[in-house]
């Protein structure tokens, strides 16, 4: 499956999709669900951004609202954690949308690091049921692109085997990316990335 991108892809740059390793509905109210998915694809621009924590905001009075729920606020560099995007659909009916594998992704960002995410190139009918639904997403404490040679355009050099380098230690914020501009972006959640643990 090929990624959907805007503009030319820089030569020698390797991209990693953050698209959820398991995009699934948990605790849906009503019919319809997003399919499970695993994808590695290239960068594509977000339609909308922002995140929210479990206690970051009260339920919105808007017909459609989203928030992000994290299992932890600390993440070792180079690792990942599974979070949830919780959607509250008060329109009174299911929403049938066109997309590819998932409608949501979450990445870590900072003042100096602005992630570029990818959406695989396909066209599927995805459903957000009425009521409350929950979608699993993977949050990575790594860069999402790297170069096979010297760093370029803000992308660091790849690790041996083409692996993505870990993010430097520090405080980041979650950033929600939406395939379509479905709901206002909720506030971000701070996440501390700690130094990469090296095994002997």
C-alpha positions in Angstrom: 0.0 0.0 0.0 1.4 3.3 -1.0 1.3 6.5 1.1 -0.5 9.6 0.1 1.8 12.7 0.1 1.8 16.3 -1.0 4.8 17.4 -3.0 7.9 15.4 -3.9 9.5 13.0 -1.5 13.1 14.1 -0.7 15.7 11.6 -2.0 17.4 9.5 0.6 14.8 10.2 3.3 13.1 7.3 5.0 9.6 7.8 6.4 7.8 5.9 9.2 4.0 5.9 9.5 2.6 6.5 12.9 -0.8 5.1 11.7 -2.0 2.9 14.5 -0.6 -0.6 14.7 -4.1 -1.5 16.0 -6.9 0.9 14.9 -9.9 -0.6 16.5 -13.1 0.4 18.2 -13.3 -0.2 22.0 -16.6 0.3 23.7 -18.6 1.7 20.8 -22.2 2.9 21.3 -24.0 1.9 18.1 -23.0 0.2 14.9 -20.0 0.7 12.6 -16.3 0.6 13.4 -13.0 1.4 12.0 -11.0 -1.7 10.8 -7.8 -2.8 12.5 -4.7 -1.8 10.6 -0.9 -2.0 10.4 0.8 0.4 8.1 4.2 1.8 7.3 3.9 4.6 4.9 5.1 8.1 4.1 4.4 11.6 5.2 1.2 13.4 4.5 -0.2 16.6 5.9 -2.7 16.6 8.7 -6.1 17.9 8.3 -6.4 19.0 11.9 -4.3 19.0 15.0 -4.4 19.0 18.8 -4.9 16.6 21.7 -6.5 16.3 25.1 -5.9 14.3 28.3 -8.3 12.2 30.4 -9.0 15.2 32.7 -8.0 18.0 30.3 -11.5 19.0 29.3 -15.2 18.4 30.1 -17.5 16.8 27.6 -18.2 19.2 24.8 -21.6 20.5 23.8 -20.6 20.3 20.2 -22.2 17.6 18.1 -18.8 15.9 17.6 -15.9 16.1 20.0 -12.6 14.2 20.4 -10.1 13.8 23.2 -6.9 11.7 23.7 -6.5 9.4 26.7 -2.9 8.3 27.6 -1.9 5.3 29.8 1.2 7.3 31.0 2.8 10.7 30.9 6.4 9.3 30.6 7.9 7.4 27.7 11.4 6.1 27.2 13.1 7.3 24.1 12.8 4.8 21.2 9.7 3.2 22.7 5.9 3.5 22.1 2.7 3.4 24.0 -0.9 2.7 23.0 -3.3 5.6 23.6 -7.0 6.0 22.8 -8.8 8.7 20.8 -12.3 9.0 22.3 -15.0 10.4 20.0 -18.3 11.7 21.3 -20.9 11.8 18.5 -24.0 13.6 19.6 -25.4 14.0 16.1 -28.0 11.2 16.8 -26.8 9.1 13.9 -23.7 7.3 12.6 -21.3 9.2 10.4 -20.2 7.3 7.3 -16.9 8.8 5.9 -14.3 8.1 3.3 -10.8 7.5 4.5 -7.9 4.9 4.7 -7.6 2.5 7.7 -8.0 5.2 10.3 -9.3 8.7 10.9 -6.9 9.6 13.7 -3.2 9.6 14.5 -1.3 11.0 17.5 2.3 12.1 17.6 4.7 13.9 20.0 5.7 17.4 19.1 7.8 20.2 20.8 8.7 23.8 20.1 11.6 22.6 18.0 10.2 19.3 16.6 7.2 19.3 14.4 6.3 15.8 13.2 5.1 15.1 9.7 2.7 12.1 9.5 1.5 9.8 6.8 -1.8 8.4 5.6 -1.7 5.3 3.3 -3.2 5.7 -0.1 -6.5 3.9 -0.2 -10.2 4.7 -0.1 -12.5 3.0 2.4 -15.9 3.6 4.0 -15.3 4.3 7.7 -18.0 4.7 10.3 -18.2 6.7 13.5 -21.2 5.3 15.4 -23.6 7.5 17.4 -22.6 8.0 21.0 -19.2 7.3 22.4 -16.5 5.3 20.5 -12.8 4.7 21.2 -9.9 4.2 18.7 -6.5 2.9 19.6 -3.4 4.7 18.3 0.3 4.2 18.7 2.5 7.1 20.1 6.1 6.7 19.2 9.1 8.3 21.0 11.1 8.2 17.8 11.6 10.5 14.9 9.2 9.7 12.0 11.7 10.3 9.3 15.4 9.8 8.8 18.0 10.0 6.1 20.3 7.3 4.7 23.1 9.8 4.7 23.8 13.1 6.6 20.9 14.8 8.3 18.9 17.0 5.9 15.7 19.1 6.1 15.4 18.5 9.9 15.6 14.7 9.5 18.3 12.9 11.4 20.5 10.1 10.1 18.9 6.7 10.3 20.2 4.1 12.8 21.8 0.8 11.5 19.2 -1.2 9.6 17.2 2.0 8.6 15.7 2.3 12.1 14.3 5.6 13.3 16.4 7.4 16.0 14.8 8.0 19.4 13.6 11.5 20.3 15.9 13.4 22.5 14.9 13.5 26.2 12.6 16.3 27.2 9.0 17.4 27.5 6.8 17.0 24.4 3.1 17.4 23.8 0.7 15.1 22.1 -0.7 16.3 18.8 -3.8 14.8 17.3 -4.0 14.5 13.5 -7.3 13.9 11.7 -7.7 12.5 8.3 -10.7 14.8 7.9 -11.5 18.0 9.9 -14.1 16.3 12.0 -13.9 18.1 15.3 -12.0 21.0 17.0 -8.6 20.0 18.2 -8.5 19.5 22.0 -5.6 20.8 24.1 -2.3 18.9 24.1 -1.0 16.6 26.9 2.6 17.0 28.1 4.6 13.8 27.8 8.2 13.5 29.2 10.5 11.5 27.0 13.3 10.0 29.0 16.8 8.9 28.0 17.0 5.7 25.9 17.7 2.7 28.1 20.7 0.8 26.8 21.1 -2.9 27.6 24.4 -4.5 28.2 
